[in-house]
Amino acid sequence: MGSRRRVGDLLTEAIAKALSVIRASASLEGLKEDPVVRAYRDFYWRLGIDPTKVRPSSEALARRAFRGECPQGEPARGRGQRGFTRDLSAYRNL
């Protein structure tokens, strides 16, 4: 392939970058009080879903970021994860 990079590699880099922004801007302990995370949690409660048992995707991904994990997977799922990290970082004005 030469200088062409695989889509999966580009997605992994984009996710890693977004996760590092999240890690630098908040703490694991304060995550549940983040306005965006709080809104997702409140929405889950209104749907009758306990967000401590079934976490909103953006919160689960942010928690993984704080543990130093970068999710790996197929490119289609990576696009979704990238969108969730963008939601979390964009709404926090990062």
KOLSE-942211 format. One record per atom (N, C-alpha, C): residue in three letters; y, z, x. Coordinates in steps of 0.2 Angstrom, whole numbers, padded with zeros to 4 digits, always signed. Each point is the difference from the previous one (the first is absolute). Layout:
AlaYZX...
! end
This chain:
Met-0006+0000+0004Met+0006+0000-0004Met+0006+0000+0004Gly+0000+0001+0006Gly+0006+0000+0005Gly+0005+0006-0002Ser+0006-0002-0001Ser+0005+0005-0001Ser+0001+0002-0008Arg-0004-0003-0004Arg+0000+0001-0007Arg-0004+0007-0001Arg+0003+0004-0004Arg-0003+0007-0001Arg-0003+0000-0007Arg-0005+0003-0001Arg-0004+0001-0006Arg+0005+0004-0005Val-0001-0002-0006Val+0004+0003-0006Val-0002+0008+0000Gly-0006+0001+0001Gly-0002+0007+0000Gly+0004+0004+0006Asp+0001-0003+0005Asp+0003+0004+0006Asp+0008+0001-0002Leu+0003-0005-0003Leu+0007+0000-0002Leu+0000+0006-0005Leu-0004+0000-0005Leu+0000+0005-0005Leu-0001+0007+0003Thr-0004+0001+0005Thr-0002+0006+0003Thr+0007+0003+0003Glu+0003-0005+0004Glu+0006+0002+0003Glu+0006+0002-0005Ala+0000-0004-0005Ala+0005+0002-0005Ala-0001+0007-0003Ile-0006+0001-0002Ile-0002+0007-0002Ile+0001+0005+0005Ala-0002-0001+0006Ala+0001+0005+0005Ala+0008+0002+0001Lys+0004-0006+0000Lys+0007+0001+0000Lys+0003+0005-0006Ala-0002-0002-0006Ala+0002+0003-0006Ala-0002+0008+0001Leu-0006+0001+0002Leu-0003+0007+0000Leu+0004+0004+0005Ser+0002-0003+0006Ser+0004+0003+0005Ser+0007+0002-0003Val+0003-0004-0004Val+0006+0002-0003Val-0001+0006-0005Ile-0005+0000-0004Ile-0002+0005-0004Ile-0001+0007+0004Arg-0004-0001+0005Arg-0001+0006+0004Arg+0006+0003+0003Ala+0005-0004+0002Ala+0006+0002+0003Ala+0005+0003-0005Ser-0001-0001-0006Ser+0005+0002-0005Ser-0002+0006-0004Ala-0006+0002+0000Ala-0002+0005-0005Ala-0005+0005+0004Ser-0003+0004-0004Ser-0005+0004+0003Ser-0006+0001-0006Leu-0006+0001+0003Leu-0005+0000-0005Leu+0001+0006-0005Glu+0003+0006+0002Glu+0001+0005-0005Glu+0005-0002-0005Gly+0005-0003+0002Gly+0005-0002-0005Gly-0001-0006-0004Leu-0006-0004+0001Leu-0001-0006-0003Leu+0000+0000-0007Lys-0003+0005-0003Lys-0001+0001-0007Lys+0007+0001-0004Glu+0005+0002+0004Glu+0007+0001-0003Glu+0004-0006+0001Asp-0002-0005+0004Asp+0004-0006+0001Asp+0001-0003-0007Pro+0006-0003-0001Pro+0002-0002-0007Pro-0005-0006-0003Val-0002-0004+0005Val-0004-0006-0002Val-0007+0003-0002Val-0003+0004+0005Val-0006+0003-0001Val+0000+0004-0007Arg+0005+0004+0000Arg+0001+0004-0006Arg-0001-0004-0007Ala+0004-0005+0000Ala+0000-0005-0006Ala-0007-0002-0001Tyr-0004-0003+0005Tyr-0007-0002-0001Tyr-0004+0006-0003Arg+0001+0006+0003Arg-0004+0005-0002Arg+0001+0002-0007Asp+0007+0000-0002Asp+0001+0002-0007Asp-0002-0005-0005Phe+0000-0007+0002Phe-0003-0005-0004Phe-0007+0001-0001Tyr-0004+0001+0006Tyr-0007+0002-0001Tyr-0002+0005-0005Trp+0004+0006+0001Trp-0001+0005-0005Trp+0001-0002-0007Arg+0006-0004-0002Arg+0001-0003-0006Arg-0006-0004-0003Leu-0004-0003+0005Leu-0005-0004-0002Leu-0007+0004-0001Gly+0001+0007+0001Gly-0006+0004+0000Gly-0004+0000+0006Ile+0002-0002+0006Ile-0003-0001+0006Ile+0002+0006+0005Asp-0004+0004+0003Asp+0002+0005+0004Asp+0001-0003+0007Pro+0006-0001+0002Pro+0002-0003+0007Pro-0003+0004+0006Thr-0002+0006-0001Thr-0003+0004+0006Thr-0007-0003+0001Lys-0003-0003-0006Lys-0007-0002+0001Lys+0000-0007+0001Val+0004-0004-0003Val+0001-0007+0001Val+0007-0002+0002Arg+0001-0001+0006Arg+0007+0000+0003Arg+0002-0007-0002Pro+0007-0001-0001Pro+0003-0006+0000Pro-0001-0004+0007Ser-0001-0006-0001Ser-0001-0004+0007Ser+0005+0001+0005Ser+0006+0000-0002Ser+0005+0001+0005Ser+0000+0006+0004Glu-0001+0006-0004Glu-0001+0006+0003Glu-0006+0001+0004Ala-0006-0003-0002Ala-0006+0000+0004Ala+0001-0003+0006Leu+0004-0006+0000Leu+0001-0004+0006Leu+0005+0004+0005Ala+0005+0003-0003Ala+0004+0004+0004Ala-0003+0006+0003Arg-0005+0003-0003Arg-0004+0006+0002Arg-0004-0002+0006Arg-0003-0006+0000Arg-0004-0003+0005Arg+0005-0001+0006Ala+0006-0003-0001Ala+0005-0001+0005Ala+0001+0006+0004Phe+0001+0006-0003Phe+0001+0006+0003Phe-0005+0003+0004Arg-0006-0002-0002Arg-0006+0002+0004Arg-0002-0005+0006Gly+0005-0005+0000Gly-0001-0005+0006Gly-0005-0006-0001Glu-0002-0001-0007Glu-0004-0005-0001Glu+0003-0006-0003Cys-0002-0006+0003Cys+0003-0006-0003Cys-0006-0004-0004Pro+0001-0001-0006Pro-0006-0003-0004Pro-0002-0006+0003Gln-0006-0002+0000Gln-0003-0006+0002Gln-0003-0003-0006Gly+0000-0006-0001Gly-0004-0003-0006Gly+0002-0008+0000Glu-0003-0002-0006Glu+0001-0008+0000Glu+0008-0001-0002Pro+0002-0006+0002Pro+0007-0002-0001Pro+0003+0001-0007Ala-0004-0001-0005Ala+0002+0000-0007Ala+0002+0008-0001Arg-0004+0004+0002Arg+0002+0007-0001Arg+0005+0002+0004Gly+0001-0003+0006Gly+0005+0002+0005Gly+0007-0002-0003Arg+0000-0005-0004Arg+0007-0002-0003Arg+0002+0005-0005Gly-0005+0003-0004Gly+0001+0005-0005Gly+0003+0006+0004Gln-0003+0002+0005Gln+0002+0006+0004Gln+0006-0001+0003Arg+0002-0006+0002Arg+0007-0001+0003Arg+0005+0001-0006Gly-0002-0003-0006Gly+0005+0001-0005Gly+0001+0007-0002Phe-0005+0004+0000Phe+0001+0008-0001Phe+0004+0003+0005Thr-0001-0002+0006Thr+0004+0004+0005Thr+0007-0003+0000Arg+0001-0006-0002Arg+0007-0002-0001Arg+0003+0003-0005Asp-0003+0001-0006Asp+0003+0004-0006Asp+0002+0007+0003Leu-0004+0004+0003Leu+0001+0006+0002Leu+0006+0000+0005Ser+0000-0004+0005Ser+0006+0000+0005Ser+0006-0003-0003Ala+0000-0005-0004Ala+0006-0003-0003Ala+0003+0004-0005Tyr-0003+0004-0004Tyr+0003+0004-0005Tyr+0003+0007+0004Arg-0002+0001+0006Arg+0003+0005+0003Arg+0006-0002+0005Asn+0002-0006-0001Asn+0006-0003+0004Asn-0002+0000+0007Leu-0006-0002+0002Leu-0002+0000+0007Leu+0001-0007+0003
! end
